[in-house]
Amino acid sequence: MTDRRDSWLPPNQMPTTSFQLTGERSPSPEALDEVNWRLTVDGLVDNPLSMPLEEVRALSVNTLKTDIHCVTGWSYRAMKFRGFPLSELLERARVREQAGFVWFGAHSQRNHDTSLPLALACENTWLVTEAQGRPLEVAHGSPLRSITPSRYFYKSLKWLHRITLLKEDRLGFWERTSKYHNNGDPWPGDQRYESGSMRPAQITRFLESTDLARYRDRVLVGIDLSGWQPKTSDLSRLQLKNCNLQRASLQDVDLREANLSNSSLRGANMARCDLRGADLEGTNFVGTDLSGADLRDTILTAARFYENSDTEQSEGAQVTGMRLSGVTGLFQEQRAYLESHGAQA
């Protein structure tokens, strides 16, 4: 990890040499209907557009070479896309003076969307149809996605089909549902999330609860749960994103299908913990006791189990007997550490 501004890596990011999958893997059916597909540009414009896919592909003649940074903690250096700047499209649409924001809508099963200030979008956003010399894969946003390199990747929308010019901002899907930061700049202050999602009294009630069922449909973000000793072993399907769970006592607990994205579990006791099917993207397990834990079928993109310190000494999790079959996204160097320290692939 590094936090040096002269490095290409923003704070707390891990480099990767493969285009990692993020979010949904498949769109709604409309995205793949090439005959009826249209890119719409509307809102505060004098010349609304409705473009068939052939016309959009004909515009995709330029190459964008750029670093990309995902909020879950991975970065890809000098990735190549083929497409065209959004500013070219907006010039054709003749944006009105009162427009201040650009809203992007997706053909996705949960109607994903995002937004950007107009000036930033004109300067930094591209619409692309290819990545690394090949047409976009469906899971990466085919037939069209936006790319805004100066922001975390959740500001780059897969399966894009609509662009609307607005006077006032409209929060996107992740900003509404998971308190992702509305600016999302990886560099100044690491803008991944907004402030915590619970007041102190609510946190106290959560910590004292013997039944956590009511919290399973709620995304809890940025909460300090350090040293937590839950009063129930059933933590399944809890969504604890970007939380401080350092030194928590979670041995033998049920965390199946939980979401611990970007949370820190450094020094926690998770021996024999059941994490099957959990989303563990960007989770920090350095120094965690995971002996005998079950991580089968988990998402481990940019998850950390060991790291090198400034003195080149490595620090890692205890993983003897940990089960790993069926995991996705695990970086090769992290897998090598796990398998060499007793995890069962």
N, C-alpha and C positions, 0 to 999 in steps of 0.2 A: 504494500500500500504506500501511497505517497500523497502529500498535500502541497507539493512544490508547484507554484504557478508556471514555472518554466518547463515543466514536464507536460507531455501531451495528455497524461492521465489526470482527471479531476480527483478531488479528495475521495478516498474510500472506494475507488473503482479497481476492478481487476481486468487485465487485458485478456482478450480472446482472439483466436484466429478463425473463428467460424461465426456465421450469422445466426445468433441465438433466436429461438422462437420466444415471442412475448405474447401474453394475453391469449385471446381466443385463437384456436387453430383453424376454424372454418367459419365462413361468413353466412349470411342469410342467402337464400337461393337467388335473389335478384342480382347479386354480385357476379354470378357466373352465367347469366343470360346475356350473351354478347349481342344478340340480335336487338333486344329491347333496351340494353344498357345505355344510359345517358349521363353525362357530367353536366350538372346544372349550376350556373352561376347566377344568383339573384340577390334580392335585398336592395340595398341602397346603390343601385347601378342604373345608368341610363340605357344600357344595351344588354338586357339579360341574355344569357347563353344557354343552349341545350345542345350538347355535342355528342355525337355517336362515338363509339370506341375507336373506329377507324380514324377519325379526325384527331383524336387525342394521341393515338399512336404515331400518326404522321408528324405531330409536333415534337415527339420525343427523339430529338436528334443531337442533344447536347450531353456531355458527360460531367457529372459532379463527383469529385473525389474529396472525401471528407471523413473525419472521425465521427463516430456516433457513440452515445453514452446512454445506457439504460438505467432507470431508477433502481432496478434490482441489483446493480453493482457491477455490470460488465461493460467494457468499452472495446470497440473495434477500430483499429487505426487504418486510415486511408482507404476506406471502403469506396467502391466505384458504383455509381448509379447512372442510369440513362433516363433522361426526361427533359424538362424545361422549367425555367423559373416561373413561379406563380405570378410574378409581376407582369409577364407577357400576357397572361390571360386577363388579368385585371385591367390592363391597358385597353384591351379589346372591349371589355365590359363597361368601361368609362365610369369609374367609381365616383360617386357624388361626394361633395366636400364634407358633408356631415358624418360620413362613415368614419368610425374609429377602430373597429374590430372586424376580424374575419372569423367566421364560424365554419367548421368542417364537419360534415355528417357522413357516417359510414353505413354500408349495407352489412350490418352485423346483427347477431341474434339478440344482443342487448342494446342495440341502437347506440353504439359508441359515438362520441363526438368530442371535439376539443375546440379551443379558441386561441387566438393570438391577437395582440395589438396590430393594427394595420401596418404601421411603419416597420415593425419587426418582420411581419409576414412578407412584405414587399422586398425587404432586404435579404431575407435568409431562407425562405421556404421554396422548395421545388416540388413539382409533381413528377413522379417517376413510374416507369413501367418495367424497368430491368434493374437487376442487382448483380454485380460481379460478372457481367457479360452474358447473363441469361435472363429470360423473362422472369418476372416475379413469380415465385411459387404462391399457390393459393394461401398457404399458412402465413406467408409474409405480406399479403395484401393485394394479390392479383385481383383484378387487372390494373388497378391504379392506387397508389398511396402517396401521401405527402411526406416530405422529409424536411425537418427544421433542425439542422445540425447544432445550433447554439443552445438547444434546449434538450432536457431529458426526452427519451424516445417516446414517452406517452403523449408528447405534443406532436408526434408524427403519426398520422392516422392511416390505418389499413382500410382497404375496401372503400376508398373515398368515392363518393358519387355526388356530393352537393357542397357548394361553397356559397355562403351567405354573408353579405356585407351588412354590418350592424352599427348603430350609433352607440349602444351600450354593450358591455361585455356580457357573455353568457357562459357560465361555468360548464366545463366539459364533464364527461362521464366519471373519470377517475377523481377529478377535483370534487365532484358532488358526493360520490359514494365512499371514497377512501381518504378524503382530505389531502390528496396530492396538492403540492404547492402550485398555485395558479401561474407563477412565473416560470418555475422549473429550470433555472439556470444552474448547471452543475458546478460553476466556479465560485461565485461569491457567497460563502456561507452554506453551500451544499443544500440547495433548495429542493429537497425531496418531498417534505410534508409540511402542512400547516401545524399549528400548535396542537397540544393534546386534545382528545375528544371527550374527556370526562373531567368534571369538577372534583376537588379533593373529597367531598362527602360521598360522591358517587364511587370514587375509587375505593374508599373505605368499605362501602357496602359490598363492592365486588370482592374485595379481599376476604371479607367475613362470610361470604355466601357458601352455603353447603349444597346448593343446587344452582348450577350456572346455565340452565336451559334458556332463560330469558335473554341471555347475552349472545346466543348463537346466531341470531339474525342481525347482529350489530357489528360494525367494524370499529374496533377500538385501536386508536392510533396514538403513539407517542406517550404511553403511560409508563410511569416508573413502578415496576413490579419487582425491583431488585430484592433478593432474599425471600421471595414469596414462598409460603408453605400452604398450598391450597387445602381447603377443608373437605374436598371431594377429589376422588381419583378420576372422575369423568370430566375431562376437558375437551372432549371430542367436538370438532367443528367450530371451536372458538377462532375468532379472527383477531389476532394480536399483532398488528403491523407496526414496525419501527418502535417496538417497546423495549424497555430495559428489563430483561429477565436474568441479569447476572446474579450468580450464586443462588438461584431459585432451587428449591427442593422438589424436583419433579420425578423422582424415581418411581417406577411402576405405574405411572399415570397413563390414561388413555387420551392421546392427542390425535386420534385418527381423523383425517380430513381437516385438520386445523390449518390455519394460515398464519405463519410466523414470519412473513416476508420482512426482511431488513431488521429483524429484531436481534438483539445481542443476548446470547445465552452463555457468555464467557463465565467459566467457573461454576456453572450449574451442575447439579446432580440429576442426570437423566438416565441413569442405569435402568435397563429393562423397560424403558418407555416405549409405548406403542405409537408410532408416528405414521403408520401406513396411510398412503394417499394424501399426505400433508403437502402444502405448498411452502417450501423452505427456501425460496429464492432470496439470495442475498443475506441469509441468516448466518450469524457468526457463532460457531461452535468451538472456537479456539479455547482450549483449557477445560472443555466440558467433559464430564464422565458420561459416555454413551455406551458403556459396556453392556452387551446383550440387548441393546435397543433394536427395534424393528423399524427400518426406514424403507421397506419395500414399497415400490410404486410412488415414491415421493418425487417432487420437482426440486432439483438441487442446483439450478442455474446460479452461478456466482456465490454459492454457499462456501463458507470457509471452515475448514477443520484444522488447518495449521497455517502458520505464517512465520516468516523470518523477521526477527527484530533488527534494530539498527546495528546490533553487534554481530549480525549474521547467525545468531543462535535461533534455532527453530523452536516454536512452542506449538503444541498440538493437543487434540482431543484424545481421550482414552476410548478406543473403539473395538477392543477385543470382543469378538462374538457378535458385533453389530451386523445386521442383515441389510444387503444393498440391492438385491435383485429387482429389476424393473424400474430403476431410477432413471430420470431424464435430466439432461442439462449439466451433469457433474463434470467439472473441468478436469482434464487429464491429470494435471499435477496433483490435484486434490484426491482423485481416485487412486493414484499411485501411493500417496501417503496412507490412505485408508487400508488398501490391500496389503501394504507392507507392515501394518501395525495390527493386523488380526481381524479386520472386517471381512465378512463373507460376501463375495460378489455374487 
